């Protein structure tokens, strides 16, 4: 009977992902997905001035400094001024023993395929976004914001 009860409990936990993940730290891909989802809904730390307090718990020091410069002539998460995102996918593609993690973000912007790599670093139990790179061009967000380029 105890085996059946345990099995039923496990099924309930797995059927309710919010309960199963309660208290667990978010994975890097989940952190990035949440950032993009909120941002594209005009919410979250880059769109909502009151959420700027969370920047230091989300972004590494160099990216934080570049974002605070305010030289945004484009959307920093999309690498474009205008966007109409479709089919976003967030997938961890690499990690190392030093706590570096890389998340691939793919989407279509006005039907053009876009690939970005979000470089992250583990800090305690959380992951901080250190930079975002467009692998096709080598353009990275920190330099892009620092130079006021698009």
Backbone as ProteinMPNN parsed JSONL, in Angstrom:
{"seq_chain_A": "XXXXXXXXXXXXXXXXXXXXXXXXXXXXXXXXXXXXXXXXXXXXXXXXXXXXXXXXXXXXXXXXXXXXXXXXXXXXXXXXXXXXXXXXXXXXXXXXXXXXXXXXXXXXXXXXXXXXXXXXXXXXXXXXXXXXXXXXXXXXXXXXXXXXXX", "coords_chain_A": {"N_chain_A": [[0.824, -1.194, 0.0], [2.008, 1.206, 0.755], [3.803, 1.612, -1.333], [2.068, 2.098, -3.481], [0.882, 4.471, -2.6], [3.123, 6.172, -2.518], [3.79, 6.146, -5.23], [1.491, 7.346, -6.314], [1.737, 9.881, -5.157], [4.064, 10.767, -6.439], [3.168, 10.904, -9.091], [1.272, 12.96, -8.847], [2.965, 15.098, -8.147], [4.535, 15.301, -10.478], [2.569, 15.897, -12.326], [1.897, 18.445, -11.648], [3.718, 20.902, -12.401], [4.47, 23.389, -11.294], [4.333, 22.985, -8.582], [6.124, 20.9, -8.277], [8.507, 22.144, -8.895], [8.696, 24.018, -6.981], [10.602, 26.071, -4.947], [12.973, 25.153, -6.039], [15.944, 26.308, -7.6], [15.875, 28.346, -10.548], [16.584, 27.123, -13.826], [19.238, 28.01, -16.133], [18.15, 28.33, -18.774], [15.453, 28.7, -18.146], [15.56, 31.122, -16.744], [16.339, 32.891, -18.787], [14.227, 32.525, -20.596], [12.065, 33.519, -19.073], [12.85, 36.212, -18.795], [12.783, 37.104, -21.515], [10.082, 36.531, -22.176], [8.619, 38.15, -20.373], [9.652, 40.635, -21.126], [8.866, 40.906, -23.821], [6.191, 41.151, -23.437], [6.014, 43.665, -22.597], [6.712, 43.996, -19.933], [8.58, 43.295, -16.944], [12.15, 43.551, -16.101], [13.529, 45.173, -18.026], [11.633, 46.691, -19.278], [9.94, 47.804, -17.407], [10.15, 50.419, -15.244], [10.055, 50.302, -12.434], [10.967, 47.789, -11.96], [13.669, 47.871, -12.246], [15.218, 47.605, -10.013], [15.768, 44.931, -9.766], [17.788, 44.444, -11.54], [20.467, 44.079, -10.704], [20.427, 41.532, -9.693], [20.07, 40.015, -11.849], [21.713, 40.661, -14.018], [25.194, 40.585, -14.937], [28.08, 42.511, -13.806], [29.419, 44.07, -15.893], [27.554, 44.049, -18.028], [25.408, 45.159, -16.714], [26.356, 47.761, -16.213], [26.573, 48.682, -18.876], [23.877, 48.556, -19.685], [22.751, 50.436, -17.967], [23.782, 52.736, -19.02], [22.064, 53.745, -20.851], [22.119, 54.07, -23.617], [20.358, 53.092, -25.723], [19.481, 52.357, -28.806], [17.979, 50.514, -29.868], [16.238, 47.389, -29.366], [17.514, 45.672, -26.725], [17.33, 42.909, -26.25], [16.604, 41.769, -28.575], [18.16, 42.707, -30.579], [17.382, 44.551, -32.501], [15.499, 47.335, -33.825], [12.754, 47.273, -34.305], [10.355, 44.721, -33.741], [8.794, 41.54, -34.262], [8.313, 38.969, -32.879], [8.367, 35.441, -33.292], [7.877, 32.013, -32.535], [9.811, 31.504, -30.341], [12.644, 29.852, -28.892], [14.39, 28.416, -26.202], [17.366, 27.188, -25.153], [19.712, 25.443, -23.268], [23.045, 25.2, -24.177], [25.687, 24.742, -23.509], [28.009, 24.297, -20.806], [30.442, 24.883, -18.209], [32.99, 23.862, -15.807], [33.581, 26.118, -14.361], [31.328, 27.534, -13.869], [30.234, 28.863, -15.994], [27.667, 29.286, -18.348], [25.82, 28.697, -21.309], [23.15, 29.815, -23.209], [21.152, 29.148, -25.923], [19.183, 31.198, -27.887], [16.595, 31.205, -30.079], [14.579, 32.565, -32.646], [12.009, 33.863, -34.818], [12.097, 36.904, -36.432], [10.066, 39.097, -37.909], [9.822, 37.092, -39.832], [12.475, 36.456, -40.348], [15.144, 34.391, -39.493], [16.653, 34.348, -36.309], [19.458, 34.015, -34.219], [20.726, 33.975, -31.019], [23.191, 34.023, -28.464], [23.153, 33.635, -25.086], [25.264, 34.446, -22.61], [26.024, 33.247, -19.462], [26.695, 33.297, -15.916], [27.233, 31.439, -13.015], [26.2, 32.523, -9.867], [26.273, 32.141, -6.669], [23.288, 30.593, -5.949], [21.977, 31.437, -8.133], [21.83, 32.478, -11.627], [23.59, 34.816, -13.467], [23.166, 37.044, -16.183], [25.673, 37.6, -18.362], [26.38, 38.528, -20.896], [25.121, 39.041, -24.243], [25.311, 37.551, -27.351], [25.464, 37.801, -30.873], [25.972, 35.224, -32.829], [26.387, 35.0, -35.624], [27.408, 37.429, -36.509], [29.146, 38.192, -34.565], [28.668, 40.324, -32.966], [28.265, 41.783, -29.801], [26.24, 42.429, -26.91], [27.179, 44.104, -24.79], [29.324, 45.638, -25.925], [27.911, 46.748, -28.025], [25.962, 48.352, -26.73], [27.654, 50.023, -25.302], [28.941, 51.437, -27.277], [26.862, 52.724, -28.419], [25.744, 51.757, -30.699], [23.822, 50.05, -33.237]], "CA_chain_A": [[0.0, 0.0, 0.0], [2.9, 2.361, 0.814], [4.349, 1.791, -2.675], [1.022, 2.727, -4.284], [0.75, 5.837, -2.106], [4.3, 6.905, -2.987], [3.657, 6.286, -6.683], [0.445, 8.352, -6.55], [2.314, 11.181, -4.803], [4.991, 11.155, -7.497], [2.367, 11.277, -10.256], [0.715, 14.281, -8.566], [4.061, 16.074, -8.231], [4.93, 15.482, -11.872], [1.458, 16.492, -13.051], [1.817, 19.843, -11.265], [5.105, 21.34, -12.482], [4.79, 24.506, -10.411], [4.547, 22.426, -7.25], [7.336, 20.087, -8.325], [9.665, 23.02, -8.973], [8.652, 24.975, -5.88], [11.811, 26.137, -4.136], [14.162, 24.844, -6.822], [16.439, 27.449, -8.372], [15.566, 28.277, -11.972], [17.687, 26.759, -14.711], [19.605, 29.145, -16.981], [17.184, 28.499, -19.868], [14.231, 29.246, -17.558], [15.826, 32.532, -16.441], [16.33, 33.609, -20.058], [12.856, 32.471, -21.122], [11.243, 34.444, -18.288], [13.249, 37.561, -19.167], [12.254, 37.406, -22.846], [8.623, 36.489, -22.146], [8.149, 39.37, -19.714], [10.072, 41.786, -21.921], [8.035, 41.004, -25.023], [4.859, 41.544, -22.981], [6.228, 45.011, -22.041], [6.828, 43.888, -18.48], [9.903, 42.815, -16.578], [13.167, 44.515, -15.685], [13.987, 46.119, -19.049], [10.507, 47.492, -19.745], [9.248, 48.412, -16.268], [11.117, 51.201, -14.451], [10.067, 49.859, -11.04], [11.663, 46.5, -11.883], [15.108, 48.083, -12.393], [15.88, 47.153, -8.78], [16.167, 43.526, -9.927], [18.866, 44.334, -12.515], [21.715, 43.562, -10.115], [20.285, 40.106, -9.428], [19.835, 39.373, -13.129], [22.785, 40.947, -14.962], [26.551, 40.725, -14.441], [28.523, 43.897, -13.611], [29.701, 44.778, -17.143], [26.299, 44.238, -18.762], [24.628, 46.095, -15.898], [26.895, 49.096, -16.495], [26.204, 49.038, -20.254], [22.431, 48.799, -19.718], [22.474, 51.684, -17.245], [24.245, 53.879, -19.813], [20.885, 54.279, -21.518], [22.354, 54.273, -25.054], [19.621, 52.061, -26.423], [18.82, 52.758, -30.039], [17.409, 49.257, -30.342], [15.812, 46.507, -28.292], [18.714, 44.908, -26.38], [17.133, 41.458, -26.238], [16.262, 41.31, -29.916], [19.175, 43.244, -31.486], [16.669, 45.228, -33.585], [14.63, 48.417, -33.35], [11.38, 46.778, -34.362], [10.319, 43.258, -33.708], [7.561, 40.774, -34.289], [8.895, 37.66, -32.607], [7.569, 34.221, -33.388], [8.524, 30.725, -32.305], [11.054, 31.548, -29.549], [13.116, 28.618, -28.259], [15.466, 28.696, -25.251], [17.99, 25.884, -24.906], [21.085, 25.454, -22.775], [23.872, 24.479, -25.147], [27.007, 24.409, -22.983], [28.373, 24.77, -19.465], [31.754, 24.382, -17.813], [33.191, 23.701, -14.365], [33.763, 27.434, -13.752], [30.02, 28.15, -13.677], [29.785, 29.524, -17.219], [26.581, 28.581, -19.015], [25.425, 29.368, -22.54], [21.788, 29.487, -23.618], [20.843, 29.545, -27.29], [17.844, 31.739, -28.084], [16.261, 31.298, -31.501], [13.228, 33.042, -32.932], [11.843, 34.528, -36.107], [11.729, 38.311, -36.32], [9.563, 39.422, -39.248], [10.113, 35.9, -40.641], [13.914, 36.225, -40.511], [15.658, 33.588, -38.376], [17.64, 35.01, -35.455], [20.096, 33.171, -33.207], [21.519, 34.722, -30.053], [23.721, 33.209, -27.372], [23.164, 34.342, -23.813], [26.339, 33.944, -21.747], [25.634, 33.403, -18.065], [27.67, 32.849, -14.918], [26.586, 31.083, -11.755], [26.531, 33.373, -8.732], [25.483, 31.522, -5.594], [22.313, 29.659, -6.523], [21.372, 32.094, -9.292], [22.639, 32.676, -12.818], [23.575, 36.19, -13.955], [23.408, 37.199, -17.61], [26.914, 38.343, -18.525], [26.4, 39.176, -22.195], [24.35, 38.384, -25.294], [26.129, 37.624, -28.567], [24.886, 37.325, -32.12], [27.098, 34.448, -33.351], [26.604, 35.184, -37.066], [28.186, 38.647, -36.745], [30.087, 38.41, -33.474], [28.259, 41.506, -32.214], [27.804, 41.458, -28.45], [25.4, 43.476, -26.346], [27.944, 45.076, -23.991], [29.993, 46.572, -26.836], [26.871, 47.437, -28.795], [25.404, 49.404, -25.874], [28.732, 50.95, -24.915], [29.263, 52.275, -28.434], [25.645, 53.367, -28.898], [25.464, 51.26, -32.051], [22.714, 49.127, -33.406]], "C_chain_A": [[0.873, 1.264, 0.0], [3.491, 2.653, -0.561], [3.334, 2.496, -3.568], [0.861, 4.188, -3.877], [1.903, 6.71, -2.591], [4.208, 7.15, -4.486], [2.614, 7.34, -7.024], [0.96, 9.756, -6.231], [3.251, 11.672, -5.886], [4.243, 11.594, -8.753], [1.78, 12.664, -10.047], [1.784, 15.361, -8.657], [4.441, 16.353, -9.68], [3.823, 16.13, -12.69], [1.323, 17.978, -12.753], [3.221, 20.425, -11.247], [5.433, 22.512, -11.57], [5.04, 24.008, -8.997], [5.847, 21.631, -7.216], [8.586, 20.96, -8.324], [9.722, 24.008, -7.818], [9.93, 24.926, -5.061], [13.084, 25.809, -4.89], [14.64, 26.101, -7.536], [16.127, 27.258, -9.854], [16.8, 27.864, -12.756], [18.059, 27.99, -15.541], [18.594, 29.391, -18.114], [15.875, 29.082, -19.348], [14.386, 30.737, -17.236], [15.715, 33.36, -17.719], [14.923, 33.642, -20.643], [11.963, 33.461, -20.388], [11.565, 35.889, -18.661], [12.639, 37.954, -20.512], [10.731, 37.465, -22.834], [8.064, 37.756, -21.515], [8.466, 40.6, -20.567], [9.164, 41.977, -23.137], [6.583, 41.337, -24.7], [4.894, 42.948, -22.367], [6.164, 45.034, -20.524], [8.274, 43.53, -18.178], [10.921, 43.925, -16.429], [13.645, 45.493, -16.75], [12.874, 47.039, -19.536], [9.84, 48.282, -18.628], [10.263, 49.109, -15.363], [11.173, 50.743, -12.997], [10.802, 48.538, -10.868], [13.173, 46.655, -12.023], [15.877, 47.638, -11.157], [16.406, 45.733, -8.929], [17.34, 43.368, -10.889], [20.115, 43.701, -11.919], [21.624, 42.079, -9.769], [20.06, 39.319, -10.715], [21.018, 39.509, -14.083], [24.135, 41.05, -14.258], [26.972, 42.191, -14.475], [28.738, 44.654, -14.921], [28.43, 45.036, -17.956], [25.413, 45.229, -18.016], [25.059, 47.535, -16.183], [26.479, 49.563, -17.888], [24.708, 49.345, -20.362], [22.079, 50.128, -19.055], [22.912, 52.918, -18.025], [23.091, 54.526, -20.575], [21.042, 54.524, -23.005], [21.641, 53.2, -25.88], [18.965, 52.66, -27.66], [18.1, 51.566, -30.651], [16.959, 48.459, -29.125], [16.978, 45.587, -27.945], [18.538, 43.393, -26.349], [16.87, 40.888, -27.625], [17.31, 41.726, -30.941], [18.51, 43.878, -32.709], [15.817, 46.35, -32.991], [13.184, 47.949, -33.282], [11.405, 45.262, -34.31], [8.9, 42.74, -33.703], [7.985, 39.318, -34.115], [7.878, 36.532, -32.704], [8.467, 33.035, -33.076], [9.818, 30.803, -31.491], [11.358, 30.192, -28.904], [14.326, 28.988, -27.404], [16.072, 27.364, -24.844], [19.413, 26.069, -24.403], [21.935, 24.614, -23.72], [25.245, 24.103, -24.608], [27.139, 24.945, -21.567], [29.732, 24.205, -19.131], [31.866, 24.335, -16.291], [33.364, 25.029, -13.636], [32.44, 28.163, -13.519], [29.525, 28.941, -14.871], [28.745, 28.654, -17.906], [26.183, 29.391, -20.24], [24.056, 28.86, -22.974], [21.581, 30.024, -25.031], [19.388, 30.001, -27.338], [17.634, 31.848, -29.589], [14.822, 31.778, -31.627], [13.199, 33.577, -34.355], [11.412, 35.954, -35.808], [11.353, 38.784, -37.718], [9.984, 38.338, -40.237], [11.59, 35.694, -40.975], [14.411, 35.469, -39.278], [16.754, 34.345, -37.639], [18.147, 33.998, -34.436], [20.933, 34.071, -32.311], [22.016, 33.749, -28.989], [23.797, 34.09, -26.137], [24.22, 33.675, -22.936], [25.973, 34.269, -20.31], [26.741, 32.878, -17.155], [26.92, 32.559, -13.63], [27.123, 31.973, -10.645], [25.679, 32.903, -7.562], [24.58, 30.467, -6.194], [21.679, 30.2, -7.796], [22.345, 32.142, -10.462], [22.477, 34.114, -13.28], [23.866, 36.193, -15.452], [24.608, 38.117, -17.762], [26.97, 39.102, -19.845], [25.472, 38.412, -23.13], [25.11, 38.626, -26.589], [25.311, 37.117, -29.748], [25.998, 36.56, -32.84], [27.386, 34.669, -34.828], [27.507, 36.384, -37.347], [29.267, 38.878, -35.701], [29.754, 39.638, -32.64], [27.777, 41.07, -30.835], [27.138, 42.68, -27.833], [26.196, 44.517, -25.572], [28.613, 46.102, -24.905], [28.986, 47.387, -27.636], [26.281, 48.591, -27.986], [26.443, 50.454, -25.526], [29.084, 51.903, -26.048], [28.052, 53.01, -28.99], [25.274, 52.944, -30.311], [24.234, 50.394, -32.051], [23.21, 47.848, -34.028]], "O_chain_A": [[0.547, 2.257, -0.65], [3.666, 3.817, -0.921], [3.696, 3.394, -4.328], [0.717, 5.054, -4.74], [1.694, 7.844, -3.022], [4.515, 8.245, -4.957], [2.826, 8.147, -7.929], [0.658, 10.709, -6.948], [3.245, 12.856, -6.224], [4.644, 12.557, -9.407], [1.785, 13.473, -10.975], [1.524, 16.438, -9.196], [4.645, 17.505, -10.063], [4.107, 16.843, -13.652], [0.697, 18.704, -13.526], [3.861, 20.447, -10.196], [6.569, 22.625, -11.11], [5.881, 24.561, -8.288], [6.586, 21.685, -6.233], [9.622, 20.55, -7.801], [10.692, 24.755, -7.688], [10.304, 23.874, -4.541], [14.173, 26.152, -4.431], [13.822, 26.879, -8.028], [16.118, 26.132, -10.351], [17.924, 28.212, -12.394], [17.261, 28.922, -15.639], [18.228, 30.536, -18.378], [15.245, 29.882, -20.039], [13.456, 31.519, -17.432], [15.071, 34.409, -17.729], [14.479, 34.68, -21.134], [11.18, 34.171, -21.02], [10.656, 36.703, -18.824], [12.042, 39.024, -20.632], [10.149, 38.37, -23.431], [7.143, 38.369, -22.056], [7.634, 41.497, -20.706], [8.747, 43.096, -23.436], [5.828, 41.757, -25.578], [3.945, 43.373, -21.707], [5.633, 45.964, -19.917], [9.101, 43.473, -19.088], [10.602, 45.101, -16.608], [14.132, 46.567, -16.399], [13.154, 48.069, -20.15], [9.237, 49.325, -18.884], [11.134, 48.459, -14.785], [12.239, 50.792, -12.383], [11.217, 48.197, -9.76], [13.896, 45.664, -11.929], [17.065, 47.327, -11.247], [17.39, 45.368, -8.285], [17.848, 42.257, -11.044], [20.755, 42.871, -12.565], [22.653, 41.433, -9.571], [19.881, 38.102, -10.68], [21.302, 38.599, -14.861], [24.221, 41.537, -13.131], [26.304, 43.019, -15.096], [28.274, 45.788, -15.045], [28.255, 46.122, -18.508], [24.74, 46.051, -18.639], [24.221, 48.416, -16.37], [26.076, 50.714, -18.061], [24.317, 50.286, -21.051], [21.208, 50.855, -19.533], [22.468, 54.027, -17.73], [23.14, 55.712, -20.902], [20.165, 55.141, -23.609], [22.279, 52.484, -26.653], [17.986, 53.398, -27.546], [17.668, 51.607, -31.803], [17.269, 48.818, -27.989], [17.397, 44.793, -28.788], [19.529, 42.665, -26.416], [16.907, 39.674, -27.825], [17.358, 41.176, -32.041], [19.016, 43.756, -33.825], [15.461, 46.321, -31.813], [12.483, 48.207, -32.304], [12.345, 44.615, -34.772], [7.961, 43.378, -33.227], [8.011, 38.542, -35.07], [6.729, 36.641, -32.277], [9.671, 33.066, -33.33], [10.828, 30.23, -31.899], [10.461, 29.489, -28.438], [15.179, 29.77, -27.824], [15.396, 26.513, -24.265], [20.22, 26.759, -25.026], [21.599, 23.471, -24.028], [25.911, 23.239, -25.178], [26.476, 25.907, -21.18], [30.144, 23.183, -19.681], [30.939, 24.724, -15.58], [33.299, 25.064, -12.407], [32.435, 29.29, -13.024], [28.503, 29.622, -14.78], [28.916, 27.442, -18.032], [26.206, 30.621, -20.215], [23.826, 27.657, -23.092], [21.806, 31.205, -25.299], [18.484, 29.293, -26.895], [18.406, 32.505, -30.286], [13.963, 31.437, -30.814], [14.235, 33.723, -35.004], [10.485, 36.187, -35.032], [12.204, 38.867, -38.605], [10.445, 38.634, -41.339], [11.92, 34.844, -41.801], [14.127, 35.866, -38.148], [17.661, 34.908, -38.251], [17.375, 33.227, -33.866], [21.759, 34.843, -32.799], [21.341, 32.774, -28.659], [24.424, 35.15, -26.146], [24.097, 32.507, -22.567], [25.654, 35.41, -19.977], [27.606, 32.112, -17.582], [26.07, 33.343, -13.207], [28.332, 32.154, -10.5], [24.496, 33.233, -7.479], [25.049, 29.55, -6.869], [20.924, 29.492, -8.463], [23.537, 31.879, -10.303], [21.354, 34.584, -13.466], [24.711, 35.436, -15.929], [24.57, 39.274, -17.344], [27.537, 40.192, -19.914], [25.085, 37.279, -22.847], [25.504, 39.752, -26.891], [24.569, 36.141, -29.64], [26.89, 37.187, -33.412], [28.536, 34.537, -35.248], [28.282, 36.369, -38.303], [30.192, 39.66, -35.917], [30.483, 39.962, -31.703], [26.996, 40.128, -30.701], [27.44, 43.818, -28.193], [25.912, 45.709, -25.688], [28.482, 47.306, -24.682], [29.192, 48.574, -27.888], [26.119, 49.693, -28.511], [26.135, 51.644, -25.465], [29.479, 53.044, -25.807], [28.177, 53.818, -29.911], [24.584, 53.667, -31.029], [23.683, 50.053, -31.005], [22.425, 46.927, -34.257]]}, "name": "protein", "num_of_chains": 1, "seq": "XXXXXXXXXXXXXXXXXXXXXXXXXXXXXXXXXXXXXXXXXXXXXXXXXXXXXXXXXXXXXXXXXXXXXXXXXXXXXXXXXXXXXXXXXXXXXXXXXXXXXXXXXXXXXXXXXXXXXXXXXXXXXXXXXXXXXXXXXXXXXXXXXXXXXX"}
